Amino acid sequence: MSSPTPIRSLVVEATRAAFNMVREPRFYATERGYHGRFYCALQSEFDRQGWPAPGAILEMEYQKSGRHNAFQRPDIVLHVPTSQSKTSVRENNFAVWAIKRAARVADATDDFAKLDEMFDALDYPLGFFINVDASNPLRSHYTGRHESRLYAASVAFSNAGIEIHWAPPSDER
C-alpha cells in the first residue's frame, strides 16, 4: 500500500466527506441535481479544511480547449487557472471529477476514457468517477493507463440513508 501525498489525502477525504453532505433525495434523481449539490458540498469541505494551495479553485464544467490539448468539459476540476499562475496548462492541476447517474458499463468506460485524457493532456494526478443513484462504482471496468490515479464511487439515497461504495486504486486497497 502506497502512502498518498498530503494534497492527495486532503482531496480524497474532502470527496468522501462531500458524499455524506448530499442528504436531499431529490438530488439523486438527476445527474445535474447531484452535480450541483455535490460541488457545493465539496467546496464547503475544502473551505472547512483550509485548502493549502494558493490560488486553487474548484470549477464546474470548465471548458477545455485546443490550448489544453483536450476538448471536453469535465464535471468538476480543482486547479490554479493559468490566467492566475502564468504557468503551463499542465501545471497546478489537482483533481478532476466525472459524474454519471445510474451509469451503465458503456457510460463508465466513456468517462474513464475522458479521465485518461485529462490525466494525459493536463497531468491531473487524481480523478474520480462518481456513479450516482447506483450501487456499483464500476471501477472494475477501468482498463486505462492510470490505475493509481483513479478513484470510483457509487452513491445512492435510501430510507436507510446514504449508501456509498468506494473503490480506490489497487495500491490503496
C-alpha positions as CSV (number, residue, x, y, z in Angstrom):
1,M,0.0,0.0,0.0
2,S,1.5,3.3,-1.0
3,S,1.4,6.4,1.1
4,P,-0.7,9.2,-0.5
5,T,0.7,12.7,-0.7
6,P,-0.8,15.3,1.8
7,I,-2.7,17.1,-1.0
8,R,-4.0,13.8,-2.4
9,S,-5.2,12.7,1.0
10,L,-6.9,16.0,1.5
11,V,-8.7,15.8,-1.8
12,V,-9.8,12.2,-1.2
13,E,-11.0,13.0,2.3
14,A,-12.9,16.1,1.1
15,T,-14.6,14.0,-1.6
16,R,-15.6,11.3,0.8
17,A,-17.0,13.8,3.3
18,A,-18.9,15.6,0.5
19,F,-20.8,12.4,-0.3
20,N,-22.3,12.4,3.1
21,M,-23.4,16.0,2.8
22,V,-25.8,15.4,-0.1
23,R,-28.8,14.5,2.0
24,E,-31.8,15.5,-0.1
25,P,-33.3,12.6,-2.1
26,R,-34.3,14.9,-4.9
27,F,-30.6,15.5,-5.8
28,Y,-30.2,11.8,-6.6
29,A,-33.0,11.9,-9.2
30,T,-30.9,13.8,-11.9
31,E,-27.2,14.0,-12.7
32,R,-27.4,17.8,-12.8
33,G,-29.1,18.0,-9.4
34,Y,-26.5,15.8,-7.8
35,H,-23.6,17.5,-9.6
36,G,-24.6,21.0,-8.3
37,R,-25.2,19.9,-4.7
38,F,-22.0,17.8,-4.6
39,Y,-20.0,20.7,-6.0
40,C,-21.3,22.9,-3.1
41,A,-20.6,20.2,-0.6
42,L,-17.1,19.7,-1.9
43,Q,-16.3,23.4,-1.9
44,S,-17.6,23.6,1.7
45,E,-15.4,20.8,2.7
46,F,-12.3,22.4,1.1
47,D,-13.2,25.6,2.9
48,R,-13.5,23.8,6.2
49,Q,-10.1,22.0,5.7
50,G,-8.4,25.2,4.7
51,W,-7.2,24.2,1.3
52,P,-3.4,24.8,1.2
53,A,-2.6,25.6,-2.4
54,P,-2.6,29.3,-3.1
55,G,-4.9,30.3,-6.0
56,A,-6.5,26.9,-6.4
57,I,-10.2,27.0,-7.2
58,L,-12.9,24.4,-7.7
59,E,-14.8,24.9,-11.0
60,M,-17.8,23.2,-12.6
61,E,-17.8,22.2,-16.2
62,Y,-14.7,24.2,-17.0
63,Q,-14.4,24.2,-20.8
64,K,-11.1,22.8,-22.1
65,S,-9.9,24.0,-25.5
66,G,-7.1,23.5,-28.0
67,R,-4.5,25.1,-25.8
68,H,-5.2,22.3,-23.3
69,N,-4.9,19.5,-25.9
70,A,-8.3,18.3,-24.6
71,F,-11.7,19.3,-25.9
72,Q,-14.1,18.4,-23.2
73,R,-16.0,19.8,-20.3
74,P,-15.1,17.9,-17.1
75,D,-17.9,18.0,-14.4
76,I,-15.6,19.5,-11.8
77,V,-11.9,20.4,-11.7
78,L,-9.6,21.6,-8.9
79,H,-6.8,23.7,-10.3
80,V,-5.0,27.0,-10.4
81,P,-6.1,28.7,-13.6
82,T,-3.2,29.5,-15.9
83,S,-4.5,33.1,-16.1
84,Q,-3.5,33.3,-12.4
85,S,-0.5,31.1,-12.3
86,K,1.1,32.2,-15.6
87,T,2.4,28.6,-15.9
88,S,1.8,25.8,-18.4
89,V,-1.7,24.3,-18.6
90,R,-0.1,21.1,-17.4
91,E,0.9,22.6,-14.1
92,N,-1.2,23.3,-10.9
93,N,-3.9,20.7,-11.7
94,F,-5.0,18.8,-8.7
95,A,-8.1,16.7,-9.4
96,V,-10.9,16.1,-11.8
97,W,-14.4,14.6,-11.2
98,A,-16.7,12.8,-13.6
99,I,-20.3,12.3,-12.5
100,K,-22.9,10.0,-14.1
101,R,-26.3,9.0,-12.9
102,A,-27.1,5.3,-13.0
103,A,-24.2,4.6,-15.3
104,R,-24.0,1.5,-17.4
105,V,-20.7,0.0,-18.2
106,A,-20.6,1.8,-21.5
107,D,-21.2,5.2,-19.8
108,A,-18.5,4.4,-17.2
109,T,-15.9,3.4,-19.8
110,D,-16.6,6.5,-21.8
111,D,-16.0,8.7,-18.7
112,F,-12.9,6.6,-17.8
113,A,-11.5,7.4,-21.3
114,K,-12.2,11.1,-20.7
115,L,-10.5,11.0,-17.3
116,D,-7.5,9.3,-19.0
117,E,-7.4,12.2,-21.5
118,M,-7.3,14.6,-18.6
119,F,-4.5,12.6,-16.9
120,D,-2.5,12.5,-20.2
121,A,-3.1,16.0,-21.6
122,L,-3.2,18.0,-18.5
123,D,-1.3,15.8,-16.0
124,Y,-4.1,15.7,-13.4
125,P,-2.7,13.5,-10.7
126,L,-6.1,12.4,-9.3
127,G,-9.5,11.7,-10.8
128,F,-12.9,10.5,-9.5
129,F,-15.7,8.7,-11.2
130,I,-19.0,9.0,-9.3
131,N,-21.9,6.8,-10.2
132,V,-25.0,8.4,-8.7
133,D,-28.2,6.6,-7.7
134,A,-26.3,3.3,-8.2
135,S,-24.7,0.6,-6.0
136,N,-21.8,-0.3,-8.3
137,P,-18.8,2.1,-8.8
138,L,-17.9,0.2,-11.9
139,R,-14.2,0.6,-11.1
140,S,-13.5,-3.0,-12.2
141,H,-14.2,-1.8,-15.8
142,Y,-11.4,0.7,-15.9
143,T,-8.7,-0.6,-18.3
144,G,-6.8,2.7,-18.7
145,R,-3.1,3.6,-18.2
146,H,-3.6,5.5,-14.9
147,E,-4.9,2.9,-12.4
148,S,-3.1,4.6,-9.5
149,R,-4.8,8.0,-10.2
150,L,-8.4,6.8,-10.4
151,Y,-10.9,6.5,-7.6
152,A,-14.5,5.4,-8.2
153,A,-17.6,5.5,-6.0
154,S,-21.3,4.9,-6.2
155,V,-23.7,6.8,-4.1
156,A,-27.4,6.2,-3.5
157,F,-30.0,7.5,-1.2
158,S,-32.4,5.1,0.5
159,N,-34.6,5.1,3.6
160,A,-31.6,3.8,5.5
161,G,-29.6,6.9,4.4
162,I,-26.7,7.5,2.0
163,E,-25.1,4.3,0.7
164,I,-21.6,4.7,-0.5
165,H,-19.4,2.1,-2.3
166,W,-15.8,3.3,-2.5
167,A,-13.3,1.8,-4.9
168,P,-9.8,3.3,-4.5
169,P,-6.8,2.4,-6.7
170,S,-5.5,-1.1,-6.1
171,D,-2.3,0.2,-4.4
172,E,-4.6,1.7,-1.6
173,R,-6.8,-1.4,-1.1
